[in-house]
Amino acid sequence: MKTYEIFMIVIGSCSLLISLLILVVEVIKTVFK
């Protein structure tokens, strides 16, 4: 595997984790309103 391929995978999983975190935060906001 080349270095940029690993870099792309890392960026992809990081953005996926961030979007999941934002989704969880939104759900918590609606629950505790």
PyMOL Python script that loads the backbone (N, CA, C, O; Angstrom):
from pymol import cmd

cmd.read_pdbstr("""\
ATOM      1  N   MET A   1       0.832  -1.214   0.000  1.00  0.00           N
ATOM      2  CA  MET A   1       0.000   0.000   0.000  1.00  0.00           C
ATOM      3  C   MET A   1       0.858   1.251   0.000  1.00  0.00           C
ATOM      4  O   MET A   1       1.886   1.322   0.673  1.00  0.00           O
ATOM      5  N   LYS A   2       0.421   2.222  -0.758  1.00  0.00           N
ATOM      6  CA  LYS A   2       1.180   3.468  -0.812  1.00  0.00           C
ATOM      7  C   LYS A   2       0.769   4.390   0.325  1.00  0.00           C
ATOM      8  O   LYS A   2      -0.272   4.200   0.954  1.00  0.00           O
ATOM      9  N   THR A   3       1.599   5.385   0.578  1.00  0.00           N
ATOM     10  CA  THR A   3       1.361   6.263   1.725  1.00  0.00           C
ATOM     11  C   THR A   3       0.075   7.057   1.570  1.00  0.00           C
ATOM     12  O   THR A   3      -0.671   7.231   2.534  1.00  0.00           O
ATOM     13  N   TYR A   4      -0.193   7.545   0.346  1.00  0.00           N
ATOM     14  CA  TYR A   4      -1.394   8.372   0.163  1.00  0.00           C
ATOM     15  C   TYR A   4      -2.668   7.551   0.316  1.00  0.00           C
ATOM     16  O   TYR A   4      -3.706   8.094   0.695  1.00  0.00           O
ATOM     17  N   GLU A   5      -2.608   6.249   0.026  1.00  0.00           N
ATOM     18  CA  GLU A   5      -3.783   5.396   0.219  1.00  0.00           C
ATOM     19  C   GLU A   5      -4.118   5.276   1.698  1.00  0.00           C
ATOM     20  O   GLU A   5      -5.283   5.359   2.087  1.00  0.00           O
ATOM     21  N   ILE A   6      -3.088   5.080   2.524  1.00  0.00           N
ATOM     22  CA  ILE A   6      -3.288   5.027   3.978  1.00  0.00           C
ATOM     23  C   ILE A   6      -3.837   6.358   4.469  1.00  0.00           C
ATOM     24  O   ILE A   6      -4.725   6.396   5.321  1.00  0.00           O
ATOM     25  N   PHE A   7      -3.300   7.459   3.922  1.00  0.00           N
ATOM     26  CA  PHE A   7      -3.740   8.801   4.305  1.00  0.00           C
ATOM     27  C   PHE A   7      -5.217   8.998   3.997  1.00  0.00           C
ATOM     28  O   PHE A   7      -5.959   9.547   4.812  1.00  0.00           O
ATOM     29  N   MET A   8      -5.647   8.546   2.811  1.00  0.00           N
ATOM     30  CA  MET A   8      -7.048   8.682   2.416  1.00  0.00           C
ATOM     31  C   MET A   8      -7.962   7.860   3.322  1.00  0.00           C
ATOM     32  O   MET A   8      -9.051   8.307   3.681  1.00  0.00           O
ATOM     33  N   ILE A   9      -7.516   6.653   3.692  1.00  0.00           N
ATOM     34  CA  ILE A   9      -8.312   5.800   4.586  1.00  0.00           C
ATOM     35  C   ILE A   9      -8.445   6.456   5.952  1.00  0.00           C
ATOM     36  O   ILE A   9      -9.526   6.444   6.542  1.00  0.00           O
ATOM     37  N   VAL A  10      -7.357   7.030   6.461  1.00  0.00           N
ATOM     38  CA  VAL A  10      -7.385   7.699   7.769  1.00  0.00           C
ATOM     39  C   VAL A  10      -8.343   8.885   7.736  1.00  0.00           C
ATOM     40  O   VAL A  10      -9.140   9.065   8.656  1.00  0.00           O
ATOM     41  N   ILE A  11      -8.269   9.700   6.675  1.00  0.00           N
ATOM     42  CA  ILE A  11      -9.166  10.856   6.549  1.00  0.00           C
ATOM     43  C   ILE A  11     -10.620  10.396   6.446  1.00  0.00           C
ATOM     44  O   ILE A  11     -11.505  11.008   7.044  1.00  0.00           O
ATOM     45  N   GLY A  12     -10.867   9.336   5.701  1.00  0.00           N
ATOM     46  CA  GLY A  12     -12.223   8.820   5.543  1.00  0.00           C
ATOM     47  C   GLY A  12     -12.824   8.350   6.856  1.00  0.00           C
ATOM     48  O   GLY A  12     -13.968   8.674   7.175  1.00  0.00           O
ATOM     49  N   SER A  13     -12.038   7.575   7.627  1.00  0.00           N
ATOM     50  CA  SER A  13     -12.568   7.078   8.898  1.00  0.00           C
ATOM     51  C   SER A  13     -12.722   8.202   9.908  1.00  0.00           C
ATOM     52  O   SER A  13     -13.641   8.173  10.726  1.00  0.00           O
ATOM     53  N   CYS A  14     -11.833   9.199   9.864  1.00  0.00           N
ATOM     54  CA  CYS A  14     -11.947  10.338  10.782  1.00  0.00           C
ATOM     55  C   CYS A  14     -13.216  11.137  10.485  1.00  0.00           C
ATOM     56  O   CYS A  14     -13.938  11.517  11.406  1.00  0.00           O
ATOM     57  N   SER A  15     -13.490  11.392   9.211  1.00  0.00           N
ATOM     58  CA  SER A  15     -14.696  12.157   8.866  1.00  0.00           C
ATOM     59  C   SER A  15     -15.960  11.370   9.202  1.00  0.00           C
ATOM     60  O   SER A  15     -16.980  11.950   9.577  1.00  0.00           O
ATOM     61  N   LEU A  16     -15.885  10.042   9.066  1.00  0.00           N
ATOM     62  CA  LEU A  16     -17.028   9.202   9.435  1.00  0.00           C
ATOM     63  C   LEU A  16     -17.294   9.291  10.931  1.00  0.00           C
ATOM     64  O   LEU A  16     -18.441   9.414  11.360  1.00  0.00           O
ATOM     65  N   LEU A  17     -16.211   9.227  11.731  1.00  0.00           N
ATOM     66  CA  LEU A  17     -16.359   9.334  13.183  1.00  0.00           C
ATOM     67  C   LEU A  17     -16.908  10.693  13.582  1.00  0.00           C
ATOM     68  O   LEU A  17     -17.744  10.786  14.480  1.00  0.00           O
ATOM     69  N   ILE A  18     -16.439  11.755  12.915  1.00  0.00           N
ATOM     70  CA  ILE A  18     -16.905  13.105  13.239  1.00  0.00           C
ATOM     71  C   ILE A  18     -18.390  13.256  12.918  1.00  0.00           C
ATOM     72  O   ILE A  18     -19.136  13.853  13.695  1.00  0.00           O
ATOM     73  N   SER A  19     -18.825  12.715  11.770  1.00  0.00           N
ATOM     74  CA  SER A  19     -20.246  12.826  11.418  1.00  0.00           C
ATOM     75  C   SER A  19     -21.119  12.018  12.369  1.00  0.00           C
ATOM     76  O   SER A  19     -22.233  12.433  12.689  1.00  0.00           O
ATOM     77  N   LEU A  20     -20.625  10.867  12.825  1.00  0.00           N
ATOM     78  CA  LEU A  20     -21.361  10.082  13.816  1.00  0.00           C
ATOM     79  C   LEU A  20     -21.477  10.844  15.123  1.00  0.00           C
ATOM     80  O   LEU A  20     -22.528  10.836  15.764  1.00  0.00           O
ATOM     81  N   LEU A  21     -20.384  11.510  15.520  1.00  0.00           N
ATOM     82  CA  LEU A  21     -20.383  12.292  16.755  1.00  0.00           C
ATOM     83  C   LEU A  21     -21.389  13.434  16.674  1.00  0.00           C
ATOM     84  O   LEU A  21     -22.119  13.689  17.632  1.00  0.00           O
ATOM     85  N   ILE A  22     -21.429  14.122  15.535  1.00  0.00           N
ATOM     86  CA  ILE A  22     -22.388  15.215  15.340  1.00  0.00           C
ATOM     87  C   ILE A  22     -23.820  14.687  15.412  1.00  0.00           C
ATOM     88  O   ILE A  22     -24.692  15.326  16.001  1.00  0.00           O
ATOM     89  N   LEU A  23     -24.058  13.522  14.811  1.00  0.00           N
ATOM     90  CA  LEU A  23     -25.388  12.912  14.846  1.00  0.00           C
ATOM     91  C   LEU A  23     -25.810  12.605  16.279  1.00  0.00           C
ATOM     92  O   LEU A  23     -26.947  12.882  16.662  1.00  0.00           O
ATOM     93  N   VAL A  24     -24.905  12.036  17.072  1.00  0.00           N
ATOM     94  CA  VAL A  24     -25.197  11.720  18.475  1.00  0.00           C
ATOM     95  C   VAL A  24     -25.496  12.988  19.262  1.00  0.00           C
ATOM     96  O   VAL A  24     -26.420  13.008  20.076  1.00  0.00           O
ATOM     97  N   VAL A  25     -24.724  14.044  19.029  1.00  0.00           N
ATOM     98  CA  VAL A  25     -24.941  15.313  19.725  1.00  0.00           C
ATOM     99  C   VAL A  25     -26.317  15.880  19.387  1.00  0.00           C
ATOM    100  O   VAL A  25     -27.015  16.375  20.272  1.00  0.00           O
ATOM    101  N   GLU A  26     -26.712  15.813  18.117  1.00  0.00           N
ATOM    102  CA  GLU A  26     -28.032  16.303  17.706  1.00  0.00           C
ATOM    103  C   GLU A  26     -29.151  15.513  18.374  1.00  0.00           C
ATOM    104  O   GLU A  26     -30.147  16.095  18.804  1.00  0.00           O
ATOM    105  N   VAL A  27     -28.997  14.202  18.465  1.00  0.00           N
ATOM    106  CA  VAL A  27     -30.005  13.359  19.116  1.00  0.00           C
ATOM    107  C   VAL A  27     -30.116  13.714  20.589  1.00  0.00           C
ATOM    108  O   VAL A  27     -31.221  13.817  21.122  1.00  0.00           O
ATOM    109  N   ILE A  28     -28.976  13.904  21.255  1.00  0.00           N
ATOM    110  CA  ILE A  28     -28.982  14.276  22.678  1.00  0.00           C
ATOM    111  C   ILE A  28     -29.662  15.628  22.871  1.00  0.00           C
ATOM    112  O   ILE A  28     -30.415  15.813  23.827  1.00  0.00           O
ATOM    113  N   LYS A  29     -29.402  16.573  21.966  1.00  0.00           N
ATOM    114  CA  LYS A  29     -30.044  17.895  22.061  1.00  0.00           C
ATOM    115  C   LYS A  29     -31.561  17.772  21.974  1.00  0.00           C
ATOM    116  O   LYS A  29     -32.279  18.403  22.750  1.00  0.00           O
ATOM    117  N   THR A  30     -32.053  16.965  21.036  1.00  0.00           N
ATOM    118  CA  THR A  30     -33.503  16.839  20.881  1.00  0.00           C
ATOM    119  C   THR A  30     -34.121  16.097  22.058  1.00  0.00           C
ATOM    120  O   THR A  30     -35.253  16.391  22.443  1.00  0.00           O
ATOM    121  N   VAL A  31     -33.403  15.149  22.630  1.00  0.00           N
ATOM    122  CA  VAL A  31     -33.943  14.387  23.763  1.00  0.00           C
ATOM    123  C   VAL A  31     -34.062  15.270  25.000  1.00  0.00           C
ATOM    124  O   VAL A  31     -35.050  15.187  25.731  1.00  0.00           O
ATOM    125  N   PHE A  32     -33.060  16.115  25.237  1.00  0.00           N
ATOM    126  CA  PHE A  32     -33.035  16.892  26.479  1.00  0.00           C
ATOM    127  C   PHE A  32     -33.613  18.294  26.348  1.00  0.00           C
ATOM    128  O   PHE A  32     -33.343  19.155  27.187  1.00  0.00           O
ATOM    129  N   LYS A  33     -34.410  18.535  25.299  1.00  0.00           N
ATOM    130  CA  LYS A  33     -35.019  19.865  25.172  1.00  0.00           C
ATOM    131  C   LYS A  33     -36.222  19.995  26.083  1.00  0.00           C
ATOM    132  O   LYS A  33     -36.864  21.045  26.112  1.00  0.00           O
TER     133      LYS A  33
END
""", "prot")
cmd.dss("prot")
cmd.show_as("cartoon", "prot")
cmd.util.cbc("prot")
cmd.orient("prot")
